[in-house]
């Protein structure tokens, strides 16, 4: 666990960063409701009012989801499904591509490899892949890969390349010294796939299937993962059902614990969803957070989210014991106009505070 907890000596710690991190550290990881449930083996459903939600506002969430073109929508409270919607022929069995929401899963695979002692947050790419080019890329750390400050050139054409990992490893130049600039960057993140494979002998999806999915009830029929050059993509590629996605969200909401088993280290959960660097404190280890109150407006400051292209999104709010999911998969209308924050805010406002 030493890799998870010693971080400050690599960060430029400012008063703003300290304040943002304090918001995360002060919040409970799990919901405070006494009567929490687990989907073991199946999800329980509940009327909104039975889990402390305003029925009219939850109905409004459904209306907003439909208007947004969503195919799947879920609201989970106290471990029960309090709102569930399917549109355009989708069903509980429909797997949808969630794009960059996949990143939060890949982050978890890295955290599990670290917990197993296979590598550390400060391990360098060159320790596992000594032939990467240019030579300065060998100094990129695992922490920088999952914090989005590798300095690797961000090539927007990466998703269309035939050999994406070969490009990221051997052709992509370095635009900045590692750790000097935050840049939301799939090319830099692509390094994680081969690093994890070299360190553990397993790919991102294999780590998750073995250590997470099999333990929290995400079955083989609930998901698939896209590959390139025989490696699972760490920046996108997960196709998953809404209920499967919700299980992963509940695992994080409960601090990495599933019933009596600590599936993901609690320390990793807290660190992954908090600020990972000072340049953009709203970004953790491939999770977004609301510590500034600006990234997810209208939601509590302890909110955090996995956010994907076309708003394939999952919001988690520990202080409200709440999960909100919207999926649309490969949206045929990328110019669709709607307010995702209105959906999140309406769901949060539905919680009846006592």
C-alpha positions as CSV (number, residue, x, y, z in Angstrom):
1,X,0.0,0.0,0.0
2,X,3.0,2.3,0.2
3,X,2.6,3.2,-3.4
4,X,-0.9,4.6,-2.9
5,X,-0.2,6.9,0.0
6,X,3.0,8.8,-0.7
7,X,2.2,11.4,-3.3
8,X,2.9,14.9,-2.1
9,X,6.6,15.0,-2.9
10,X,5.8,14.7,-6.6
11,X,3.1,17.4,-6.6
12,X,3.3,21.2,-6.6
13,X,1.0,21.5,-3.6
14,X,-0.9,24.8,-3.6
15,X,-3.5,26.1,-1.1
16,X,-6.2,25.6,-3.8
17,X,-5.1,22.0,-4.2
18,X,-5.1,21.3,-0.5
19,X,-8.6,22.8,-0.2
20,X,-9.8,20.6,-3.1
21,X,-8.3,17.5,-1.7
22,X,-9.7,18.2,1.8
23,X,-13.2,18.2,0.3
24,X,-12.7,14.6,-0.9
25,X,-10.9,13.4,2.3
26,X,-13.6,14.8,4.5
27,X,-16.5,13.1,2.7
28,X,-17.6,9.6,3.5
29,X,-16.8,7.0,0.9
30,X,-20.1,5.1,1.4
31,X,-23.6,6.3,1.7
32,X,-24.9,6.9,5.3
33,X,-28.2,5.1,4.9
34,X,-28.6,2.3,7.4
35,X,-30.6,0.0,5.2
36,X,-28.2,-0.6,2.3
37,X,-28.7,-3.4,-0.1
38,X,-26.6,-5.4,-2.5
39,X,-27.5,-6.8,-5.9
40,X,-26.7,-10.4,-4.9
41,X,-27.5,-12.1,-7.1
42,X,-30.0,-9.7,-8.7
43,X,-30.8,-6.1,-8.3
44,X,-33.7,-5.1,-6.1
45,X,-36.0,-2.4,-7.3
46,X,-37.8,0.1,-5.1
47,X,-40.3,2.9,-5.4
48,X,-38.5,6.2,-5.3
49,X,-40.3,7.2,-2.1
50,X,-39.2,4.0,-0.4
51,X,-35.5,5.0,-0.7
52,X,-35.9,8.6,0.1
53,X,-36.4,10.0,-3.4
54,X,-39.1,12.4,-4.7
55,X,-41.2,10.4,-7.2
56,X,-42.0,13.5,-9.3
57,X,-38.4,14.5,-9.7
58,X,-37.3,10.9,-10.5
59,X,-40.0,10.9,-13.2
60,X,-38.5,14.1,-14.5
61,X,-35.1,12.4,-14.7
62,X,-36.7,9.9,-17.0
63,X,-38.2,12.6,-19.1
64,X,-34.9,14.4,-19.5
65,X,-33.1,11.1,-20.4
66,X,-35.7,10.4,-23.1
67,X,-35.4,13.9,-24.5
68,X,-31.6,13.6,-24.6
69,X,-31.8,10.5,-26.8
70,X,-30.6,8.1,-24.2
71,X,-31.0,4.4,-24.7
72,X,-30.4,3.5,-21.0
73,X,-30.9,5.4,-17.8
74,X,-30.6,4.3,-14.2
75,X,-30.9,5.8,-10.7
76,X,-29.6,3.7,-7.8
77,X,-30.1,4.7,-4.2
78,X,-29.2,2.6,-1.1
79,X,-28.2,-0.2,-3.4
80,X,-31.6,-0.5,-5.1
81,X,-32.8,0.6,-8.5
82,X,-35.2,3.4,-8.0
83,X,-35.4,4.5,-11.7
84,X,-34.8,2.5,-14.8
85,X,-35.5,3.5,-18.4
86,X,-34.9,1.9,-21.8
87,X,-35.5,3.6,-25.1
88,X,-35.2,2.8,-28.9
89,X,-35.3,-0.9,-28.4
90,X,-32.7,-1.1,-25.7
91,X,-33.2,-3.5,-22.7
92,X,-31.4,-4.6,-19.5
93,X,-29.4,-7.0,-21.7
94,X,-28.2,-4.3,-24.2
95,X,-24.4,-3.7,-24.1
96,X,-23.4,-0.2,-25.2
97,X,-20.0,1.3,-25.9
98,X,-19.3,3.8,-23.1
99,X,-16.2,5.4,-24.7
100,X,-14.1,7.2,-22.1
101,X,-16.0,5.9,-19.1
102,X,-13.8,2.9,-19.9
103,X,-10.9,4.9,-18.5
104,X,-12.2,4.7,-14.9
105,X,-12.2,0.9,-15.3
106,X,-8.7,0.9,-16.7
107,X,-7.6,3.1,-13.7
108,X,-9.0,0.4,-11.4
109,X,-7.0,-2.3,-13.2
110,X,-3.8,-0.2,-12.6
111,X,-4.7,0.2,-8.9
112,X,-5.2,-3.5,-8.5
113,X,-1.8,-4.2,-10.1
114,X,-0.2,-1.7,-7.7
115,X,-1.9,-3.3,-4.7
116,X,-0.5,-6.6,-5.9
117,X,3.0,-5.1,-6.0
118,X,3.4,-5.6,-9.7
119,X,4.3,-2.0,-10.2
120,X,4.0,1.4,-8.4
121,X,2.5,4.8,-9.1
122,X,6.1,6.0,-9.6
123,X,7.2,3.1,-11.8
124,X,8.5,4.4,-15.1
125,X,7.5,3.2,-18.6
126,X,11.2,2.4,-19.3
127,X,11.3,-0.1,-16.5
128,X,8.9,-2.3,-18.4
129,X,9.3,-1.1,-22.0
130,X,13.0,0.0,-22.3
131,X,12.8,0.4,-26.1
132,X,10.1,3.0,-26.4
133,X,10.8,6.1,-28.4
134,X,11.8,8.9,-27.9
135,X,14.0,8.1,-24.9
136,X,12.3,10.8,-22.8
137,X,9.1,8.7,-22.9
138,X,10.8,6.1,-20.7
139,X,10.6,8.6,-17.8
140,X,6.8,8.8,-17.9
141,X,5.4,7.3,-14.7
142,X,2.3,5.3,-14.1
143,X,0.9,8.2,-12.0
144,X,1.4,10.5,-15.0
145,X,-0.3,8.2,-17.4
146,X,-3.5,7.9,-15.3
147,X,-3.3,11.6,-14.3
148,X,-3.1,12.8,-17.9
149,X,0.2,14.6,-17.7
150,X,2.5,12.4,-19.6
151,X,3.7,15.0,-22.0
152,X,3.1,12.6,-24.9
153,X,1.8,14.3,-28.1
154,X,-2.0,14.0,-28.2
155,X,-2.8,12.7,-31.7
156,X,-6.6,13.0,-32.4
157,X,-6.2,10.4,-35.2
158,X,-5.2,7.7,-32.8
159,X,-8.7,5.9,-32.8
160,X,-8.5,5.5,-36.6
161,X,-5.0,4.0,-36.7
162,X,-4.4,0.4,-37.6
163,X,-1.6,0.1,-35.0
164,X,-2.5,2.4,-32.1
165,X,-0.2,0.9,-29.5
166,X,2.8,0.9,-31.9
167,X,2.2,4.5,-32.6
168,X,1.9,5.5,-28.9
169,X,5.0,3.5,-28.0
170,X,7.4,4.2,-30.9
171,X,6.2,7.1,-33.0
172,X,4.3,9.7,-30.9
173,X,6.7,12.5,-29.9
174,X,7.0,14.1,-26.5
175,X,5.5,17.7,-26.5
176,X,6.3,18.4,-22.9
177,X,8.5,17.1,-20.0
178,X,6.4,14.5,-18.1
179,X,4.4,16.0,-15.3
180,X,4.6,19.6,-16.6
181,X,1.3,20.0,-18.4
182,X,-2.1,18.4,-18.0
183,X,-3.5,17.3,-21.3
184,X,-6.5,15.0,-21.7
185,X,-4.7,12.6,-24.0
186,X,-5.6,9.1,-25.3
187,X,-2.2,8.7,-26.9
188,X,-0.4,9.0,-23.5
189,X,-3.0,6.8,-21.8
190,X,-2.4,4.1,-24.5
191,X,0.9,3.4,-22.8
192,X,-1.0,1.9,-19.8
193,X,-2.1,-1.2,-21.8
194,X,1.4,-2.5,-22.7
195,X,2.8,-1.4,-19.3
196,X,0.2,-3.4,-17.4
197,X,0.6,-6.4,-19.7
198,X,4.4,-6.4,-19.2
199,X,4.1,-5.9,-15.4
200,X,1.3,-8.4,-14.7
201,X,1.1,-10.7,-17.7
202,X,-2.5,-9.7,-18.1
203,X,-4.4,-7.1,-20.0
204,X,-6.7,-4.4,-18.6
205,X,-9.9,-6.4,-19.2
206,X,-8.4,-9.6,-17.9
207,X,-7.4,-8.0,-14.6
208,X,-10.9,-6.6,-14.2
209,X,-12.6,-9.8,-15.2
210,X,-10.6,-11.8,-12.7
211,X,-10.4,-9.4,-9.8
212,X,-13.6,-7.3,-10.1
213,X,-16.3,-8.5,-12.5
214,X,-16.4,-12.1,-11.3
215,X,-16.7,-10.9,-7.7
216,X,-19.4,-8.3,-8.1
217,X,-21.7,-10.1,-10.5
218,X,-20.8,-8.6,-13.8
219,X,-21.2,-11.7,-16.0
220,X,-19.5,-12.6,-19.2
221,X,-22.6,-11.8,-21.2
222,X,-22.7,-8.3,-19.6
223,X,-19.6,-6.8,-21.3
224,X,-17.1,-6.9,-24.1
225,X,-13.9,-4.9,-24.7
226,X,-12.4,-3.6,-27.9
227,X,-8.8,-4.5,-28.8
228,X,-6.1,-3.3,-31.2
229,X,-2.9,-5.2,-31.9
230,X,-4.2,-7.9,-29.5
231,X,-4.3,-5.4,-26.6
232,X,-7.3,-4.1,-24.8
233,X,-7.7,-0.3,-25.2
234,X,-7.3,1.5,-21.9
235,X,-8.9,4.7,-23.1
236,X,-12.1,3.4,-24.6
237,X,-13.6,0.1,-25.8
238,X,-15.8,-1.1,-23.0
239,X,-19.3,-2.2,-24.1
240,X,-21.5,-2.9,-21.0
241,X,-25.0,-3.1,-19.8
242,X,-26.5,-0.4,-17.7
243,X,-26.9,-2.7,-14.8
244,X,-23.4,-4.0,-15.2
245,X,-22.1,-0.4,-15.1
246,X,-24.2,0.3,-12.0
247,X,-22.5,-2.6,-10.2
248,X,-19.1,-1.1,-10.8
249,X,-20.5,2.3,-9.6
250,X,-21.8,0.7,-6.4
251,X,-18.5,-0.9,-5.7
252,X,-16.9,2.5,-5.7
253,X,-19.8,4.1,-3.8
254,X,-19.1,1.5,-1.1
255,X,-15.4,2.3,-0.9
256,X,-14.3,-0.7,-3.0
257,X,-16.1,-3.2,-0.8
258,X,-18.6,-5.8,-2.0
259,X,-20.6,-7.2,0.9
260,X,-17.8,-8.5,3.2
261,X,-15.0,-8.5,0.6
262,X,-12.6,-5.6,-0.1
263,X,-12.4,-6.0,-3.8
264,X,-10.6,-2.7,-4.5
265,X,-8.4,-1.1,-1.8
266,X,-10.3,1.6,0.0
267,X,-7.2,3.8,-0.1
268,X,-7.2,3.5,-3.9
269,X,-10.8,4.4,-4.3
270,X,-10.4,7.6,-2.3
271,X,-7.2,8.6,-4.1
272,X,-8.4,7.7,-7.6
273,X,-11.5,10.0,-7.4
274,X,-9.7,13.0,-5.8
275,X,-7.3,15.5,-7.4
276,X,-4.3,13.7,-9.0
277,X,-2.2,16.8,-9.7
278,X,-2.4,20.6,-9.3
279,X,-2.8,21.6,-12.9
280,X,-6.4,20.3,-13.1
281,X,-7.7,19.3,-9.6
282,X,-11.0,18.2,-11.2
283,X,-9.2,15.2,-12.6
284,X,-8.2,12.2,-10.6
285,X,-6.8,8.8,-11.8
286,X,-9.1,8.7,-14.9
287,X,-12.1,9.9,-12.9
288,X,-13.5,13.4,-12.9
289,X,-14.4,15.0,-9.5
290,X,-16.4,18.0,-8.4
291,X,-14.1,19.3,-5.7
292,X,-14.2,22.8,-7.2
293,X,-18.0,22.7,-7.5
294,X,-17.7,23.6,-11.2
295,X,-17.2,20.3,-13.1
296,X,-20.5,18.8,-12.1
297,X,-22.6,21.9,-11.2
298,X,-25.7,21.4,-9.1
299,X,-24.3,18.2,-7.5
300,X,-22.5,18.0,-4.1
301,X,-18.7,18.6,-4.0
302,X,-18.0,15.0,-3.1
303,X,-19.5,13.9,-6.5
304,X,-17.3,12.2,-9.0
305,X,-18.0,10.7,-12.4
306,X,-16.9,8.5,-15.3
307,X,-17.6,10.5,-18.4
308,X,-17.6,9.2,-22.0
309,X,-18.1,10.6,-25.5
310,X,-21.7,11.4,-26.4
311,X,-22.4,11.5,-22.6
312,X,-22.1,7.9,-21.8
313,X,-21.8,8.9,-18.2
314,X,-22.0,7.7,-14.6
315,X,-22.3,10.0,-11.6
316,X,-21.5,8.8,-8.1
317,X,-22.5,10.9,-5.0
318,X,-21.3,9.3,-1.7
319,X,-23.1,11.9,0.5
320,X,-26.4,11.1,-1.2
321,X,-25.8,7.3,-1.6
322,X,-26.7,7.9,-5.2
323,X,-25.7,6.7,-8.7
324,X,-27.0,8.1,-11.9
325,X,-26.3,6.5,-15.3
326,X,-27.0,7.6,-18.9
327,X,-25.9,5.5,-21.9
328,X,-26.4,6.1,-25.6
329,X,-23.6,4.1,-27.0
330,X,-22.4,5.0,-30.5
331,X,-24.7,8.0,-30.9
332,X,-25.8,8.6,-34.5
333,X,-26.5,12.2,-33.8
334,X,-23.3,13.6,-32.1
335,X,-24.6,17.2,-32.5
336,X,-27.6,16.4,-30.2
337,X,-28.2,19.3,-27.8
338,X,-29.1,18.6,-24.2
339,X,-28.0,19.5,-20.7
340,X,-26.3,16.5,-18.9
341,X,-25.9,18.6,-15.8
342,X,-29.7,19.1,-15.6
343,X,-30.1,15.3,-15.5
344,X,-27.5,15.0,-12.7
345,X,-28.9,17.9,-10.8
346,X,-32.5,16.8,-11.0
347,X,-31.5,13.3,-9.7
348,X,-29.6,14.9,-6.8
349,X,-32.4,17.3,-6.0
350,X,-34.7,14.2,-5.8
351,X,-33.0,13.1,-2.6
352,X,-35.3,14.0,0.3
353,X,-33.0,15.4,3.0
354,X,-34.2,14.6,6.5
